[in-house]
């Protein structure tokens, strides 16, 4: 369980410098429905472009680079993990 006091303005002082996309991600990565959809569609993405489209539209996401783009193998583009 996080030790940050969500009621304390000081705990969120860093939010003033987050980009709009970063701010949206802070909320999205905590959403249980997003996690459930992500893990479901992750298994289907290579075989079902309709699933990717539906997922993108539901969550308002874009997938830069399209199929075959260069990225680190083994990491999902929109997986909720901490930055390395």
C-alpha positions as CSV (number, residue, x, y, z in Angstrom):
1,X,0.0,0.0,0.0
2,X,1.4,3.4,-0.9
3,X,2.6,5.5,2.0
4,X,1.8,8.8,0.4
5,X,-1.0,10.8,2.0
6,X,-3.3,11.6,-0.9
7,X,-4.9,14.4,1.0
8,X,-1.6,16.3,1.3
9,X,-0.9,18.9,-1.4
10,X,2.8,18.4,-0.9
11,X,2.5,14.8,-2.0
12,X,1.4,16.0,-5.4
13,X,3.7,19.0,-5.9
14,X,5.5,17.2,-8.7
15,X,2.2,17.1,-10.7
16,X,2.7,20.8,-11.6
17,X,5.5,19.8,-14.0
18,X,3.9,16.6,-15.5
19,X,2.9,16.8,-19.2
20,X,-0.7,16.3,-20.1
21,X,0.1,12.8,-21.4
22,X,2.0,12.0,-18.2
23,X,-0.8,13.3,-16.0
24,X,-3.3,11.1,-17.9
25,X,-1.0,8.1,-17.5
26,X,-0.8,8.6,-13.7
27,X,-4.6,8.0,-13.6
28,X,-4.8,5.4,-16.3
29,X,-2.2,3.1,-14.8
30,X,-4.2,2.9,-11.5
31,X,-7.4,2.0,-13.2
32,X,-8.4,-1.7,-12.6
33,X,-10.6,-1.8,-15.7
34,X,-7.6,-0.6,-17.9
35,X,-5.4,-3.3,-16.4
36,X,-8.0,-6.0,-17.1
37,X,-8.5,-4.8,-20.7
38,X,-4.8,-4.4,-21.2
39,X,-3.9,-8.0,-20.2
40,X,-6.8,-9.4,-22.2
41,X,-6.0,-7.5,-25.4
42,X,-2.2,-8.0,-25.0
43,X,-2.7,-11.7,-25.8
44,X,-4.7,-10.8,-28.9
45,X,-2.8,-7.8,-30.4
46,X,-0.7,-9.8,-32.9
47,X,-3.7,-11.7,-34.2
48,X,-6.6,-9.3,-33.9
49,X,-6.3,-5.7,-35.2
50,X,-10.0,-5.1,-34.3
51,X,-9.1,-5.8,-30.6
52,X,-6.3,-3.3,-30.8
53,X,-8.6,-0.7,-32.4
54,X,-11.4,-1.3,-29.8
55,X,-8.9,-1.1,-26.9
56,X,-7.4,2.2,-28.4
57,X,-10.8,3.8,-28.8
58,X,-12.1,2.8,-25.4
59,X,-9.0,4.2,-23.6
60,X,-8.2,7.1,-26.0
61,X,-4.8,5.7,-26.8
62,X,-2.5,5.9,-29.8
63,X,0.1,3.4,-30.7
64,X,3.0,5.2,-32.3
65,X,5.1,3.4,-34.9
66,X,2.4,0.9,-35.9
67,X,3.1,-2.8,-36.5
68,X,6.8,-3.7,-36.5
69,X,8.0,-0.6,-34.9
70,X,11.3,-0.8,-33.1
71,X,11.1,-1.0,-29.4
72,X,12.6,-3.0,-26.5
73,X,11.6,-6.7,-26.9
74,X,9.6,-8.1,-24.1
75,X,8.1,-4.8,-23.0
76,X,4.6,-3.8,-23.8
77,X,4.3,-0.2,-24.9
78,X,1.4,0.6,-22.5
79,X,2.1,-1.8,-19.7
80,X,2.0,-0.3,-16.2
81,X,5.5,-0.7,-15.0
82,X,7.9,1.7,-13.4
83,X,10.4,3.5,-15.7
84,X,13.8,2.0,-15.8
